[in-house]
């Protein structure tokens, strides 16, 4: 896979997952907030990148999933801490302004891969997460992978990409 657009082709999404829907969610939240000018400018810049890269469905996936699973402690982790928008929406607990984290470290218009972000939940909530994802996105859009310590729920396409990466690494090591 060479482009972000190709990688998004099989990303789990619901009908109606559009930039306009995501923008409306953010706009509603802005109306009820007392934002400083630099915070509003950052939100607008991040929204602009999301629109330009056509990745609203990814952000809606995180938004819908985290809010649906709040009762089991769902929260985003990973490089997403660089996004003020995700913090503003309550999807992560880290305010990037507190640590001077630039959004471009997380995501920018020339990025070829989606940034490393995952949803963490309380121990024992795996069944509820899997049930929710199957109901919302379909059994053909999720897959499970387990290593020695953790279990991951991914799209089947992600597993194929991981396999491609593994093959590349193994091939490079054998030379």
C-alpha positions in Angstrom: 0.0 0.0 0.0 1.4 3.3 -0.9 -1.1 6.0 0.0 -3.2 6.9 2.9 -6.3 6.8 0.6 -5.6 3.2 -0.3 -5.2 2.3 3.4 -8.6 4.0 4.3 -10.4 2.0 1.6 -11.4 -0.9 4.0 -11.4 1.1 7.2 -14.5 0.3 9.3 -17.2 3.1 8.7 -20.9 3.6 9.0 -23.0 5.4 6.4 -23.1 9.0 7.3 -19.5 9.1 8.4 -18.7 12.4 6.6 -16.6 15.4 7.3 -19.7 17.4 7.7 -21.0 15.2 10.5 -17.6 15.4 12.3 -17.5 19.1 11.8 -21.0 19.5 13.3 -20.0 17.5 16.4 -17.0 19.8 16.9 -19.1 23.0 16.2 -21.7 22.0 18.7 -19.0 21.5 21.4 -17.3 24.9 20.4 -20.7 26.7 20.9 -20.8 25.6 24.6 -17.1 26.3 25.3 -15.1 29.4 26.2 -12.1 28.9 24.0 -9.1 31.1 23.8 -8.2 32.3 20.3 -5.2 30.0 20.0 -7.3 27.0 21.0 -9.9 27.8 18.3 -7.2 28.4 15.7 -5.7 25.0 16.6 -9.1 23.3 16.2 -9.6 24.9 12.8 -6.1 23.8 11.7 -6.7 20.2 12.7 -10.1 20.1 11.1 -8.6 21.5 7.9 -6.0 18.6 7.8 -8.8 16.1 8.5 -10.9 17.5 5.6 -7.9 17.7 3.2 -6.8 14.1 3.9 -10.4 12.7 3.8 -10.0 11.0 7.2 -13.1 12.1 9.0 -14.3 8.5 9.1 -11.3 7.6 11.2 -11.9 10.4 13.7 -15.7 9.5 13.8 -14.7 5.9 14.5 -12.7 6.9 17.5 -15.4 9.4 18.7 -18.3 7.0 18.3 -16.4 4.0 19.8 -14.9 5.9 22.8 -18.3 7.5 23.7 -20.2 4.2 23.3 -17.7 2.4 25.6 -17.1 5.2 28.2 -18.7 3.0 30.9 -15.7 0.6 30.5 -13.2 3.4 30.7 -12.6 3.8 26.9 -9.9 6.4 26.2 -7.5 7.0 23.3 -3.8 6.4 23.7 -0.8 6.7 21.4 0.5 9.6 19.4 -3.1 11.0 19.5 -2.0 13.1 22.5 -0.7 15.6 20.0 -4.2 16.4 18.8 -6.0 19.2 20.7 -9.2 18.3 18.8 -9.2 14.8 20.3 -8.5 16.3 23.8 -11.3 18.9 23.3 -13.8 16.1 22.4 -12.8 14.2 25.5 -11.2 11.3 23.7 -7.8 11.6 25.4 -6.8 13.1 28.8 -3.7 14.9 27.6 -3.9 18.5 26.6 -1.1 19.0 24.0 -0.8 22.7 24.9 0.4 21.6 28.4 3.4 19.8 26.8 3.9 21.8 23.7 3.0 18.9 21.4 2.5 19.9 17.8 -0.4 18.4 15.9 1.9 17.8 12.9 3.7 15.2 15.0 0.5 13.2 15.1 -0.9 13.9 11.6 -0.3 16.0 8.6 -1.4 16.1 5.0 1.6 14.3 3.6 1.5 11.4 6.0 1.3 8.0 4.3 0.1 6.0 7.3 -2.5 6.6 10.0 -0.9 7.6 13.2 -0.5 5.0 15.9 -3.7 5.4 18.1 -5.6 2.8 20.1 -8.5 2.6 22.4 -7.8 1.4 25.9 -10.5 -0.1 28.1 -10.8 -1.6 31.5 -9.6 -5.1 32.1 -12.4 -7.6 31.4 -14.2 -5.3 28.9 -13.0 -7.1 25.8 -16.3 -8.9 25.2 -18.3 -5.6 25.2 -15.8 -4.0 22.8 -16.0 -6.9 20.3 -19.8 -7.0 20.5 -20.0 -3.2 19.9 -17.6 -3.3 17.0 -19.4 -6.3 15.3 -22.8 -4.6 15.7 -21.7 -1.2 14.4 -19.3 -2.2 11.7 -19.9 -5.8 10.8 -18.0 -9.0 11.7 -16.0 -8.7 8.4 -14.5 -5.4 9.4 -12.8 -6.5 12.7 -10.2 -9.1 13.6 -8.4 -10.1 16.8 -4.7 -10.5 17.3 -3.0 -11.5 20.5 0.6 -11.4 21.6 2.0 -12.6 25.0 0.6 -9.7 27.0 -2.2 -7.9 25.0 -5.0 -8.5 22.7 -5.7 -6.2 19.8 -8.9 -5.7 17.8 -8.1 -4.5 14.3 -9.5 -4.3 10.9 -8.6 -7.4 8.8 -6.8 -5.0 6.4 -4.6 -3.9 9.3 -3.6 -7.5 9.9 -2.6 -7.8 6.2 -0.5 -4.7 6.5 1.2 -6.0 9.6 2.0 -9.1 7.7 3.5 -7.1 4.9 5.6 -5.2 7.5 6.7 -8.4 9.2 7.7 -9.9 5.8 9.7 -6.8 5.0 11.5 -6.8 8.3 12.2 -10.6 8.1 13.4 -10.2 4.5 15.7 -7.3 5.5 17.0 -9.3 8.5 17.9 -12.3 6.3 20.3 -10.2 4.1 
